[in-house]
Amino acid sequence: MHGLTAQIALVLALALAGSATVLALTRHATGSFFIAGTLWTGFVVGLAAVFGIGVAITDHVPQDPLHIVYGVLAVGVVPGAAVVASGRTGPRQAAVWAIAGIILVIIVLRLFQTGG
């Protein structure tokens, strides 16, 4: 389950990064559909982390300890971006989400590399 939710998290992170980048470049504001997508992304990343903790407890700890560090960072991206984006409107808010989405994609890719 950990691997499957991580794959879904990558797809959602790519969708978040892509849609937020398009919104920022076209100077459009984020809407309720976009915000719902970010909530789902954060939920799935958190769910992957919960499954990962379960795997570490019951099966084995990842070979590379950086996997845990990247996991903690991944879980913090969406809430952190929400805090930063809350003070902005329109395309600036979309730009914050675009940067957060790109960072999340990079972190999730690193998670796959260090997962073992």
N, C-alpha and C positions, 0 to 999 in steps of 0.2 A: 504494500500500500504506500510505503514511503516513496518508492521510486515512481509510482504512477502519479501520485499527487505532485511530486516534483516536476514531472513532465508537463502536467496540466498547468502548474505555476509558471513554467517557462513560456508556454503558449499565451497565458494571460498577461505575463509581463511584456511579451512582444506586442500583444494587442494594445496594452496600455501605452507603451512607448510610441508605437506607430500612430495611434489615434490622437494622443496628446501632441505629438510633433506636427501632425496635420492641422490640428486646431490652432496651435501656436503660429505656424507658418501662414495660415490663412487668416490670422487675427480674429479668431472666433472664441467665444467663451465656452467654458465647459457647461454641460447641462446635466440634468438629473440622470439620464441614461449613462453618461460617462462616469459620474460619481458612483452609480451602482456598480459599474464595472470595476472601479478601483476598490470598492468594498469586497467584491468577490475575489479580486486578486489578493488582497490582504488576508482574507479568510483562508484561501487555498494555501498560501505560503505558510500561514500559521498552522494549518492542518498538517502540512508536510513536516513541519518542525515537531509537532506532537507525535506523529508517527515515527519520526527519526529518533526522538527521545525513547520511544518504546522499543525500537530496534536496538538502540545502544544499551538499554537496560536488560533486554531479554536475549539478545543474540550476540552482537559484538560492537565494540566501539570503532568508529572509523579509523582507518590506518593513519590518515593525516589529520592531526589536531586542528589544522586550519579549517577543516570542514565544519567544525563546531563554531568557530569564529565567524565564518561566512554565513552560517545559519542564523546566528544572532543578528548579524547585520541585515540579512534579508528580511527577517521578521520586523525590523525597525524601519525599513524604508517607507512603506505605505503610511504608517502613523506619523512618521517624521515629515513626510511630504505634505500630509494633511495639515499639520501645524503650520508649516511654512506657507502653504497655499491659502490658508484661511485669511491671511492679511492682504491678499491680492485679489484682483478681479480681472475678468476678460482674458485677453491673450497672455497676460503676465501669469495668471493662475495656470493656464494651459502650459506655459513654458516651464513652470515649476514641476508639473506632472510629467512633462516630456523628459526632463533631466532625471527625475526620480525613476521613470520607467526604464530609461537607458541604463542607469546605475543598477537597477534590479535585474535586468537582463544579464549584465556583466557578472553580478554576484551569483546568480543562479547557474550560469555557465561554469563559473569557478567551483561551485558546489558539486556539479557533475564531475569535474576534473579531480576533485579531492575526495570524492565519496568512497571509492574503492569498495 
